[in-house]
Amino acid sequence: MSKEIFSPTTPDFSNGFRLDSIQRSCEEWDKAHQRMKARMPKDGASYVRHARNLLPLVEAVFVTFKAVIEFQNELVENSLRIEAILFSQCQLMRFIIDIVNVIQERGDKSLLNPGQPLHEIFCRIGDKIKECGNAIDAYIKEHRIVRALKSIEWKDCLTKLNQDFVALQSALQSALAVDALRDRAESNRKLELLVTRALTPQQEWEKGLQMRVKELGPTSGWMDKAEEVQKLIDETQATTDVDAMTKPGSAAATQSLVEAEKQRMRIVVRGLVEEIDSPLDVLLRRNSENFENKLELQTKRLEDSITASANYVVHQLQGPHNRLNHEASADLKKLWKEMNWIFCVKNKLFAIALYEYYLDHFHSQASPLTAPTIENMDGGPFSGNSEMLQKRREDIWTLEYLANYGKEISVAVDKDQSGFIRISEVNAFTKQIPMGWSLPTWCAYVAVGWEYELHIYQKRVQHLLDLFFEAQIRVLPDNRYWLLVFSVYFDLPERLARGPRKSDFSKLPEALLVRVRSKVANQDERMRDTWKKFGYNIDGKGIVSMLYPNQALESYVLQVCMIFMEHILDVVHLCETEIVDYRDWLRIDQRWDSLRVLVHSRISVLKDESAKKGLEVEDFIEDHYGGIFRAYWKSLKGLSEPWTPEEINQRLTDHGIIQDFSPPSPNTNTNDILKHKTWKEFRDESNNLGTEVPGVLPHSWGSAVPDELQGPRDPPPVSHHINTFCDNCGQGETISTAACFHCCECKDYDLCSNCFELPFHELDSERTANHAPNHNMIKAILNYPYPYKTWTVALGRVKQEYSSGEHWIVNHNREESEQETLRPDVCGVCKEDISGERYFECVHRDCQNYYLCSVCHNSMPGGKGAAAEEKGQHQWWHPLVALKVDPDVDSAGNRSEGGDASVSGETMIEPENEKVLSQDDRIAGLEARIGTLESRVESIHAHVMEVKELIGKMMLRLP
């Protein structure tokens, strides 16, 4: 890689390449550099700013240095400790420029011919800069306790890097046969002192940690004690991806889940201990591949930036409109020139002028037979052939969005919200246009198309979550326990996928829908490969900002969730045939934690924005970007988010998206999806090496496994309802019966199979205060975490109201199932009419109108029985809603007085209040709708007047 960097980017200085043009900048930078050498600043961030100011100069010398500097500048955390070594790199770069300037003054440029010694030195410089960048990257990602306990090693590492740069400087000086131009000894001595001072404990937590470590004595006496290490971690006051976020679940978590969480934390602590014990060079080698990938990506972005800068310099010499540099900006160039805009234009004027331009552009060429009208301003027939005419008419549908969404478009361009649109902002806006899109189609996407893209990802994430939760039926029993435990932590993708509310896109033009789908497919293919290269790991904001530059989290978070879910399903697929190490499940959990940190950070920013605008936080987040964070935001506040009819309709419809974007085929390469060996691989390797294999299957295996994970696995049954209690008998710590029943009306009310069969009057009256005998319940065989359980319960409520004729979903629009369509009163097993007190209806997405009578339901041993095992057919583990033939009669034959279903926070709609509307209510609804239409008419009228005024101004300018 060094040769590639040297050959294309090292300029021919014999032609005086750019030296004259940068001489002034060099002198200004040199003054600042000398001041910094004389008196080292205390603020570490000054070194990065100082290094960045050198970039235009170093660009002609070595691109690797610039890439590393840019990369470090984007990191979230910079400190004096790491930036001091960047200053040493600046010294070396400055020395190179000194040599070039002196040789130019002497007029002897032959010394700069890139012979073999000079070439090798430059290659060594490039390798050393990358080595330095890798060290900094590894240092930043480490936990505070690892940095503190390895501070001596880090001091030696940074000091050696500084010495290596001094040696390279001397080698370069000797190879070029020039005298030392500056007194390096003093500055190098200062840098070594600076590194020593920087790595001395200064902050309070560092001093406290140092005292605590002294009290504990030698590390050999406490390093293996997880509790002591945990106390030291607490002493650092650090918030990491693992321990910063409050985990989801009920307030009264089960003992098994609590133990699982403790075990999880012990593994995390053990991982930190392993890093502390590992030599620093081992940690650096472990980080090098990931850093190389980052540097490669950053270098590519840097090359694009250099190209753009060169084009900008050329355009600076031309008119303002020629600075619009995207190929899709041809129309904008023409508009900018015609309007005689200089550097910026008001948002409102920009939107109106853009609409007027395309109104004239499309309609003046709409048909060669069109007579001159106000829409056909040039009055002449189109002179091109029919194919050219059709091509120019393709985007005429965008006029509606240019006219009605001018404000949204101008706001999207005006990134700094100044009210004025600058040329640089237009270039940034058009740079995002996908290949093959025109400017008006991109404006339509900015107006409404992004909501459809959000909807596509929403549907796909929901579908992947369905597949994941159902995987507990297929994985090996020895893998099932950890799948169940970690499924509790999948609340983040579940709630983010609930966020976007808009789901009706039937009125959008097909041309826009096709373009959005193509855009999604292309970016998914690109980002899948990229995330795979980085191992699906988020190591802070740095990597995310590199993969999604200049994009807000809400615009790509669902795509990240989707890609992560696809990778997780690869792991799950492997778990059907191989036993997987617990630590690979932990890696999945840590990815969600890392993403959770980013979501929390973004929500904090939105809270600050709402405060500046004087808006309520709840309302602001509710409306921001389609409400993507609304469900998760409410969960952080301890509030439930009831499923609305629109949300349920969204999940039950538009299955074409799932068919068009089906998940990729499972990746079966264990090296791609796992970090640790499978149990079979470990056992085979141990047998080949003659080492001992544990007699019982442990949770984890290998040399660095703590004792607590050496214990045997206890495979749970399929029906293992972790973290779910029976609200009647409270049996055990979880419901252990084959099925669990969730009430469709009450909030978080569950019964085991035994209590479900009891007559209502035998249930504990204190625990069932809000539960009523006419409440229907969902029968669940599989374990569903709380957020997903609320969806199943809401779906059961829909089935209940649908079966009773209370259709609160306007149109299911579901595809015909391949299975036989049965009448609601016919059992799907015995094909007899439904009779008795109770019957069951399947609520799974693959089943439609599938019913079971109570006899056939009860005759299925273990919940299985005669159900088919083919896709599209009813499965024994599908959730069922238990319905009553007469809802007002309980199991004892008593007619119920009715329960208060509205007490539940999860209740969707009360039919008595919402479905049967009085005449006054209907009139009030019509009046509200008329008022909305009137407001819309007034808005259109105001827009027409603005357009008329603009046309008048344009007519005055005509000769």
Secondary structure, DSSP 8 states (H G I E B T S, - for coil): -HHHHHHHHS--GGGTTTHHHHHHHHHHHHHHHHHHHHS--S-THHHHHHHHHTHHHHTTT-HHHHHHHHHHHHSS---HHHHHHHHHHHHHHHHHHHHHHHHHHHT--GGGS--HHHHHHHHHHHHHHHHHHHHHHHHHHS-HHHHHHTHHHHHHHHHHHHHHHHHHHHHHHHHHT----S-HHHHHHHHHHHHHHHTS--SHHHHHHHHHHHHH-SGGGTTT-HHHHHHHHHHTT---TTTSS---S-SS--HHHHHHHHHHHHHHHHHHHHHHHS-HHHHHHHHHHHHHHHHHHHHHHHHHHHHHHHHHHHHHTS-GGGG--SGGGHHHHHHHHHTT--SEEEHHHHHHHHHHHHHHHHHTTS-TT----SSSTT-S---S-HHHHHHHHTTGGGHHHHHH-HHHHHHHH-TT-SSEEEHHHHHHHHHT--TT--HHHHHHIIIIIHHHHHHHHHHHHHHHHHHHHHGGGTS-HHHHHHHHHHHTTTHHHHHHHH-------TTS-HHHHHHHHHHHHHHHHHHHHHHHHTTT---SHHHHHHHSTT--GGGTHHHHHHHHHHHHHHHHHHTTTS---HHHHHHHHHHHHHHHHHHHHHHHHHHHHHHHTT--HHHHHHHGGGGTTHHHHHHHTT------HHHHHHHHS-THHHHHT--------HHHH-SS--HHHHHHHHHHHT----SS-BSS-STT--GGGSSB-----S--BTT---TTT--SSSB-SS-EEEESSSSS-EEEHHHHTS-GGGS-TTTTSS--TT--EEEESS---HHHHHHHHHHHHHHHHHHTT---SS-------SS----TTB-TTT--B--SSEEEEE--TT-SS-EEEHHHHHTSGGG-SS---STTS--TTS-EEEEESSTTB-TTS-B-----GGG-TT----HHHHTS--HHHHHHHHHHHHHHHHHHHHHHHHHHHHHHHHHHHHHHH--
